[in-house]
Amino acid sequence: MEAAEVVRAVDAVKVIASSLDLAVDDVSFLHNSNKLALRLLPCDVMARVAPANEQNAQFEIDLAQQLVELGSPMAALEPRVEPRAYERDGFVVTFWTYYESVVPDPIAPADYADALERLHAGMRKVDLPSPHFTDRIAEAQELVANRESTPELYDAGRELLDDALRYLRRTIIERGAPEQLLHGEPHPGNLLNTKQGPLFIDLETCCRGPIEFDVAHATEEVSALYPGADQDLVSVCRILVLALVTTWRWDRGDQFPNGRQLGLDGLAELRAALDSSR
């Protein structure tokens, strides 16, 4: 979020928290992208804030509640308030349990793989309407095709991304792998190392697809330990994840630090990965 938007978002959180009898004297920033993640003190709650027109908060809440009830390694909602989305001044706010990080970090690959496998097991028991992973590809293709949305993406890079997204979509679909509900982005940044063990956060990108799409977001050390994963398909999905991430870096609204350089680096890495896979 832009600085002015962040100030408004924090103000909205404070007003909502106060109305719920959550004491807030201090706010720490945990993450800032399309959503803000804030630690509220002294109530010690994590608040997630997003513009009201860019959220699927109720889906996240419903899914998180079901997964926690199933014993899945998922961060829980804040139990002191009603589990729902709260709206004020154009923002939607949800409240979650805050978990202290545990040392050592990062999480051991075997523990990471085990947590992801258990998350998938819980997700197989959940029946909620969700997008397909190919919808993510379609969104990226629209960005690549829209020069107004990606004005700095040069023609050769645009052609590379368009070709890659088409090829990778076709290749993965033709494998005919079983599909289920997925986290969508279970990368290390969305897995907390807590006293309760590894816990996943951030379900806004949940989708349906082969488990290999999720596994590809983890490191190779983790993916090698995931039971039953088709490692060849994981490799293809890993290139797809690279193509998607690279596309987002060229979005004119992207606020990722050093995003343009990462976009250039991503294109070079993507070209090399495609050359070795074909």
C-alpha positions, -999 to +999 in steps of 0.1 A: +000+000+000+011+036-006+021+057+025-011+077+026-033+046+022-013+029+050-021+058+074-058+055+067-057+017+070-040+019+104-065+044+116-094+021+105-078-008+124-075+012+156-111+024+155-124-012+148-102-027+174-113-002+200-150-009+193-142-046+200-124-038+233-090-047+219-065-023+235-041-007+209-014+016+221+012+005+195+012-009+160+041-029+144+043-035+107+048-072+098+042-070+061+031-045+035+020-056+000-015-056-014-025-063+023-011-049+055-002-073+083+000-055+117+008-065+152-014-047+177-002-041+213-009-046+241-038-068+230-012-088+210-034-095+179-024-097+143-047-076+120-048-080+083-061-051+063-070-048+026-089-024+004-125-034+004-126-039-034-096-062-033-105-088-007-120-122-003-118-121+035-149-141+043-135-170+022-103-169+042-121-169+074-144-198+066-115-219+053-092-211+082-119-220+107-125-254+090-088-262+087-081-254+124-111-275+134-096-304+114-063-300+132-044-287+101-013-266+106-031-233+101-029-200+120-061-194+139-084-164+141-084-142+172-108-159+196-117-127+215-137-113+187-164-125+163-148-143+134-158-121+105-146-094+083-149-058+096-152-029+073-144+008+078-133+037+055-129+015+025-109-012+042-117-047+053-100-059+085-097-094+099-082-104+133-058-133+138-039-149+166-003-135+168+024-162+171+059-155+183+086-169+161+107-198+174+144-202+170+160-219+152+147-206+119+142-215+091+120-245+095+137-279+087+128-292+053+113-324+068+091-304+091+081-281+062+072-310+040+052-327+068+033-295+075+024-290+038+013-326+035-010-323+066-024-290+052-033-307+020-049-336+039-071-311+057-080-293+025-092-325+009-119-326+035-131-290+029-158-282+003-157-245-006-160-230-040-126-218-051-107-206-083-087-230-104-049-226-106-053-218-143-072-187-133-040-174-119-023-180-152-051-162-170-047-132-148-010-131-156-017-135-193-040-105-191-013-084-175+012-094-202-012-085-229-022-052-214+006-026-222-011+000-200-008-023-170+028-033-178+042-003-196+079-011-188+078-047-200+098-047-233+086-066-263+110-096-261+101-100-225+064-098-232+067-124-259+087-147-236+062-145-208+032-150-231+049-181-247+059-195-213+025-191-197+008-208-226+033-236-228+033-243-190-005-243-187-008-268-215+020-290-202+006-292-167-030-298-178-019-325-202-003-344-173-038-351-160-027-351-123-053-354-096-065-320-083-077-307-049-079-275-029-045-259-025-029-231-004-018-214-036+014-198-023+028-219+005+063-203+002+085-198+033+071-164+039+036-179+045+048-205+070+054-195+106+078-213+130+059-213+163+058-231+196+028-250+182+049-261+153+049-248+117+017-229+109+006-216+075-009-182+070-025-162+042-052-181+023-061-154-002-046-173-031-063-206-025-072-225-056-078-260-070-050-278-088-024-306-085-006-307-052+027-302-072+017-266-079+018-260-041+050-281-036+068-260-062+066-230-040+089-246-015+126-252-018+139-283-037+150-298-003+114-296+008+098-308-024+120-339-025+106-349+009+069-345+000+055-380-002+039-390-035+047-358-054+055-362-091+089-345-091+089-340-128+056-322-125+070-302-096+098-290-118+074-278-144+052-261-118+084-244-104+089-228-138+053-217-138+057-201-104+087-183-117+067-170-147+039-158-125+061-141-100+081-124-128+048-112-144+037-096-111+070-077-109+061-059-142+027-047-130+028-009-129+011-011-094+036-035-080+053-022-049+078-050-043+112-036-033+136-034-063+107-050-084+120-039-118+154-055-113+137-086-100+116-086-132+147-085-154+164-112-134+132-133-135+130-131-173+166-142-176+160-171-152+128-180-170+145-181-204+172-205-191+147-227-173+125-231-204+155-238-226+166-267-203+131-281-199+122-284-236 
